[in-house]
Amino acid sequence: MEKAAAFPGQPSVDIRQFIAFPPDHIANSDDNKVPALMIYCFNIFSKCLIASLLTEASVNQNHAEPVGIVAAQIFSAEPFIYKGIPMSDILWAKYRFLCPALWGLYGDEKTEAGKRAVGWRLAEPGGPFISEQEHGDRMTALGAGFAAITLRNFGKTARQNPFPNTIFWHSMHKISSIPLNEMPETHVILLSAVLRSSAERVVGFFGHIGLALMRRLIVDIPNGLPRQTTAVNQLRLLKDLYLREKAILI
């Protein structure tokens, strides 16, 4: 991709099409052309990252960590930062399409519209939805990947973090704001996957406020839900897991 960014004389595109909220110095500029090949490479790279998550992290959530490292390394590389803005929105566009629940969208999963709202995939075009088990595996993988990407520590490097930790915070806030009597099982599965290995990083980045957030997510939410499913119990058990493995009392 570095060669694609540096190679002159190739077709170009307006980069504003690939930045969700371009800042004024980009939005109001007429000089925003970048090599089309670079954008294409980022598109393929983003697809590969997500495919790796869905293949590996649904079986073992720890396999999401290398994906997060690779994403951080590539998207933070200086040749791929455009006027101070990383190309990370290309990855987030695909992530949001597959897992809109991480952006706080929700619906009644007993309905077709509700399933589509949370990112329930069709088994085939025009066919039925995939099974609950398959959907749960996909959400587990995407949740673990989301944590691995958004909870990276850039404190010891001069590089710009292309996935600021505030993205994690905003997502957790949106999910925690869903009324408990309307919260789909998908969001419970996502919370378990996102938080399974994240306690130390959440405390490290957000301190006491991070502890309060985790208490809301792994204590208040499962205790307040009007159902007791496997996913709800798994979320609740994170409290004991943190204490036993990390000596973190929530």
ABEGO torsion letter per residue (X at the ends): XAAAAABBGBBBBBAAAABABBBAAAAABABABBBAAAAAAAAAAAAAAAAAAAAAAAABAAAAAAAAAAAAAAAABAAABBGGBBAAAAAAAAAAAABAAAAGBBBBAABAAAAAAAGBBBABBGBBBBBAAAAAAAAAAAAAAAAAAAABBAAABABBBABBAAAAAAAAAAAAABBAAABBAAAAAAAAAAAAAAAAAAAAAAEAAAAAAAAAAAAAAAAABABBBAAAAAAAAAAAAAAAAAGBBX
